[in-house]
Amino acid sequence: MPQKRTILVIGSNSFSGSDFIDLLLEDAGNEVIGISRSPEKSAQFLPYKKRQNPAFKFFQMDMNKDMPQLFELLASYKPVYIVNFAAQSEVAPSWEHPEHWFQTNTVALANLTNYLRKQPYLKRYVHISSPEVYGTCVGAINEAAPLNPSTPYAASKAAADLFLFTLVKNFQFPLIMIRATNVYGAHQQLFKIIPRSVIYIKKGKTIELHGGGKAIKSYIHIRDVSRGELAAMEKGQPGTIYHLSPDQGYAVRKVVQEICQLMGQDFAAATISVGERLGQDAAYIIDSTKARKELGWLPQISLAEGLGGVVKWVEGNWQEIQNQPLEYLHKE
């Protein structure tokens, strides 16, 4: 029998991390280890938990507090691939305690990867970055675009990215970097605009559109992104950044209009315009030609299909979802 390959997923409780694990577990040849600072969530938010007897082990660890234990785990399992989704990821709250964002996204990351550069078992380290590092993205923003962050979150991610490339330059660190646009789909955090809009419509609450919802976002279904991350992990060139993005961007108000239409609600009655968020980038559109050419990747799930899936998920899990908090809760 072929030997299983061991893949460590850091940030396994995250929306993106849990979907990536679910995709990995479709292949019986993968042994997957997940770590997260929080206990595992329910199956409604972790799709891989619905699988029967998955080849998956979970360990609760905090990169800011439990690095010695993480190093011990790495020494024990010697993962060939490591995919890191862990981050303080919200943009607007990063203004309140920027030091927390830098501690997790930059300092802990530097500690981990400086250790990993010395480990001979590591074939690929896949790092989940963000297009936020570019600031406003208008036109054909490709992987060579200069960094121009607009928020503490974006600055902390940019600083980490710059450090990772010093490891590539000096130690041939096997880095693959992913910058994907606005992911969405079933199982997403409820405070995000797409699931929150569905929930507000079901509850009869008014949806607030910051800046009137004029900001352009590149919404891409989470499974399309997971497939791109897997292709980059397996076939990507070390030291390379890959963008994952859809064919076009949409104004936030257009996406909410689509949701209202799917649910038979009047958009004007369901929404209200409020002030824009501090540091909100006007557009968030990047070019993913490199991933399409080098990895053979293409997004496959249309916005209409993806939004329909979110509505179906919320309605199918309404008993649990309706009593969940709908605001971001910051953890240091």
C-alpha positions in Angstrom: 0.0 0.0 0.0 1.3 3.5 -0.7 2.4 5.4 2.3 0.1 8.1 3.6 1.3 11.7 3.3 1.1 13.8 6.5 -0.4 17.3 6.2 -0.6 19.7 9.1 -3.3 22.4 8.9 -2.8 25.3 11.3 -6.0 27.2 12.0 -8.1 24.1 11.5 -11.2 25.8 13.1 -11.2 28.6 10.7 -13.7 28.8 7.8 -11.0 28.3 5.2 -8.9 25.8 7.2 -11.9 23.5 7.9 -13.0 23.5 4.3 -9.4 22.7 3.1 -9.4 19.8 5.6 -12.7 18.5 4.2 -11.2 18.6 0.7 -8.0 16.8 1.9 -10.1 14.0 3.5 -11.6 13.1 0.2 -8.3 11.4 -0.5 -7.7 8.3 1.6 -3.9 8.8 1.1 -3.9 11.9 3.4 -3.3 11.8 7.1 -4.4 15.3 8.3 -3.5 17.0 11.6 -5.3 20.1 12.6 -4.4 22.6 15.3 -6.3 25.6 16.5 -6.3 27.7 19.7 -10.0 27.0 20.3 -11.8 23.7 20.8 -13.4 22.2 17.7 -16.7 23.7 16.7 -19.9 21.8 15.9 -20.4 19.9 12.6 -22.5 22.8 11.4 -19.3 24.9 11.2 -16.7 22.2 10.5 -17.8 20.3 7.4 -15.1 17.5 7.9 -16.8 16.4 11.1 -19.7 15.0 9.1 -17.3 12.4 7.5 -17.2 8.9 8.9 -13.9 7.9 10.5 -11.8 10.5 8.9 -8.0 10.2 9.0 -7.8 13.4 11.1 -6.4 14.3 14.5 -7.1 17.6 16.3 -4.8 19.3 18.8 -5.8 22.5 20.7 -2.8 24.8 20.7 -2.3 28.6 20.6 0.7 29.8 18.5 1.2 32.7 21.0 1.3 30.5 24.1 2.0 26.9 23.1 4.9 27.1 20.7 7.1 24.5 22.6 4.2 22.0 22.4 3.8 22.8 18.7 7.5 22.1 18.1 7.1 18.8 19.9 4.1 17.8 17.7 6.1 18.7 14.6 9.0 16.6 15.7 6.7 13.7 16.4 4.6 13.8 13.1 7.2 15.3 10.7 4.5 16.7 8.3 5.6 16.8 4.7 3.2 19.7 4.0 2.1 22.5 6.4 -0.7 24.8 5.4 -1.1 27.8 7.7 -4.5 29.6 7.9 -4.0 30.9 11.5 -4.4 34.6 11.8 -6.1 37.5 13.5 -8.1 38.0 10.4 -10.7 40.8 10.9 -9.9 44.2 9.4 -12.0 46.8 11.2 -11.3 45.6 14.7 -7.5 45.6 14.1 -7.6 49.4 14.8 -8.5 48.8 18.4 -5.6 46.5 19.4 -3.1 46.4 16.5 -0.5 44.8 18.8 -2.7 41.7 19.0 -2.7 41.4 15.2 1.1 41.8 15.0 1.7 39.3 17.8 -0.3 36.6 16.0 0.2 37.4 12.4 3.9 38.5 12.5 5.7 37.6 15.7 4.4 34.1 16.3 4.6 33.4 12.6 8.3 34.4 12.6 9.0 32.1 15.5 7.3 29.2 13.8 8.8 29.5 10.4 12.3 30.2 11.7 12.0 26.8 13.3 10.6 25.2 10.2 13.4 26.4 8.0 15.7 23.9 9.8 13.4 20.9 9.4 14.5 18.5 6.5 11.1 16.7 6.4 9.2 19.8 5.2 8.5 19.7 1.4 6.1 22.7 1.2 5.0 25.4 3.6 1.8 27.0 2.2 1.1 30.4 3.8 -2.3 32.0 3.5 -1.7 35.7 3.0 -4.2 38.3 1.8 -4.7 40.8 -1.0 -5.3 43.4 1.7 -1.5 43.8 1.7 -1.9 45.7 -1.7 -4.4 48.3 -0.4 -7.0 49.3 -2.9 -6.8 46.9 -5.9 -8.0 48.4 -9.2 -7.1 47.0 -12.6 -4.8 44.1 -13.3 -3.2 43.7 -9.9 -0.8 40.7 -10.2 1.6 39.0 -7.8 4.4 41.6 -8.5 2.3 44.5 -7.2 3.9 46.6 -4.4 2.7 46.3 -0.9 0.6 49.2 0.3 -1.4 48.2 3.3 -4.2 50.4 4.6 -5.0 48.9 8.0 -3.2 47.3 11.0 -4.4 43.9 9.8 -3.0 44.4 6.3 0.3 45.8 7.7 0.7 42.8 10.0 0.2 40.4 7.1 2.5 42.3 4.9 5.3 42.3 7.5 4.9 38.5 7.8 5.0 38.1 4.1 8.3 40.1 3.9 9.8 38.0 6.6 8.9 34.7 4.8 10.6 35.9 1.7 13.8 36.5 3.7 13.7 32.8 4.5 13.3 32.0 0.9 16.2 34.2 -0.2 18.6 33.0 2.5 17.6 29.4 3.2 15.6 28.3 0.2 12.6 27.9 2.5 9.9 25.9 0.5 7.3 28.7 0.7 4.1 28.8 -1.4 2.1 31.9 -0.7 -1.6 32.2 -1.4 -3.6 35.5 -1.7 -7.2 34.8 -2.3 -10.1 37.3 -2.5 -13.3 37.4 -0.5 -14.2 33.8 0.4 -17.8 32.8 1.2 -19.9 29.7 1.5 -21.8 27.5 3.9 -20.2 27.1 7.3 -18.8 30.7 7.3 -18.6 32.9 10.4 -22.1 34.3 10.9 -20.9 38.0 11.3 -19.7 38.0 7.7 -21.9 40.0 5.3 -23.3 37.0 3.3 -24.5 34.7 6.0 -25.5 37.7 8.2 -27.6 39.1 5.4 -29.5 35.7 5.1 -30.0 35.6 8.9 -31.2 39.2 9.1 -33.7 38.6 6.3 -35.0 35.6 8.2 -35.3 37.6 11.4 -36.8 40.6 9.8 -33.8 42.8 10.8 -32.4 45.6 8.6 -29.1 45.0 6.9 -26.6 47.8 7.3 -24.5 48.5 4.1 -21.4 50.4 5.0 -20.8 53.2 2.4 -24.0 52.1 0.7 -22.4 48.8 -0.2 -20.5 50.5 -3.1 -17.1 48.8 -2.3 -16.2 46.2 -5.0 -15.4 42.8 -3.7 -14.2 39.7 -5.5 -16.4 37.0 -3.9 -15.1 33.5 -4.5 -16.6 30.2 -3.2 -14.6 28.6 -0.4 -14.3 25.2 -2.2 -12.9 26.9 -5.3 -10.2 28.5 -3.1 -9.5 25.2 -1.3 -9.0 23.4 -4.7 -6.5 26.2 -5.7 -4.6 25.9 -2.4 -4.3 22.1 -2.9 -3.1 22.5 -6.4 -0.5 25.1 -5.2 0.6 22.8 -2.4 1.1 19.9 -4.8 2.3 21.6 -8.0 3.3 25.2 -7.0 6.9 26.5 -7.5 8.6 27.2 -4.2 9.1 30.9 -3.5 6.0 31.8 -5.5 2.9 33.8 -4.8 -0.4 32.6 -6.3 -3.6 34.7 -6.5 -6.9 33.0 -6.4 -9.8 35.2 -7.6 -13.0 35.0 -9.6 -13.6 36.3 -13.1 -15.1 39.6 -11.9 -15.9 41.7 -8.8 -19.3 42.7 -7.5 -20.4 45.6 -5.4 -21.5 44.5 -1.9 -24.9 45.9 -2.5 -25.2 43.8 -5.7 -24.5 40.6 -3.6 -27.1 41.6 -1.0 -29.6 42.3 -3.8 -29.0 38.7 -5.1 -29.6 37.3 -1.6 -32.8 39.3 -1.3 -34.0 38.0 -4.6 -33.2 34.4 -3.6 -35.3 34.9 -0.5 -38.1 36.8 -2.0 -37.4 40.1 -0.1 -37.4 43.7 -1.3 -33.9 45.0 -1.3 -34.8 48.6 -0.4 -36.9 47.5 2.5 -34.3 45.1 3.8 -31.3 47.4 3.8 -30.1 50.8 5.0 -26.9 52.7 4.1 -24.5 53.7 6.9 -21.1 55.3 7.0 -18.1 53.6 5.4 -15.5 51.7 7.6 -12.2 53.3 8.3 -9.5 52.0 5.9 -12.1 50.4 3.6 -10.5 49.7 0.2 -12.7 51.0 -2.7 -12.0 47.9 -4.8 -10.6 44.5 -4.2 -9.9 43.0 -7.6 -6.7 41.0 -8.4 -5.5 39.0 -11.4 -5.2 35.2 -11.0 -3.7 34.4 -14.4 -0.6 32.7 -12.9 -2.6 30.1 -10.9 -4.8 29.5 -14.0 -1.8 28.9 -16.3 0.7 27.2 -14.0 -1.7 25.2 -11.8 -4.5 24.5 -14.2 -6.9 26.1 -11.7 -10.3 27.7 -12.5 -13.1 28.8 -10.2 -16.1 26.5 -10.9 -18.9 27.7 -8.6 -21.0 30.7 -9.8 -22.0 33.4 -7.4 -25.7 32.5 -7.8 -25.0 28.8 -7.0 -22.8 29.7 -4.0 -25.3 32.2 -2.5 -28.0 29.6 -2.9 -25.8 27.1 -0.9 -25.5 29.6 1.9 -29.2 30.2 2.1 -29.8 26.4 2.1 -27.3 25.9 4.9 -28.7 28.7 7.1 -32.3 27.4 6.6 -31.2 23.8 7.2 -29.4 24.7 10.5 -31.7 27.4 11.6 -32.4 25.9 15.0 -28.8 26.2 16.0 -27.9 29.3 14.0 -30.7 31.6 15.1 -29.4 31.9 18.7 -25.8 32.4 17.8 -24.1 35.8 18.2 -23.9 37.8 15.0 -21.0 40.1 16.0 -17.3 39.6 15.8 -15.9 38.6 19.2 -12.2 39.4 19.5 -9.9 37.0 21.3 -6.4 38.2 22.1 
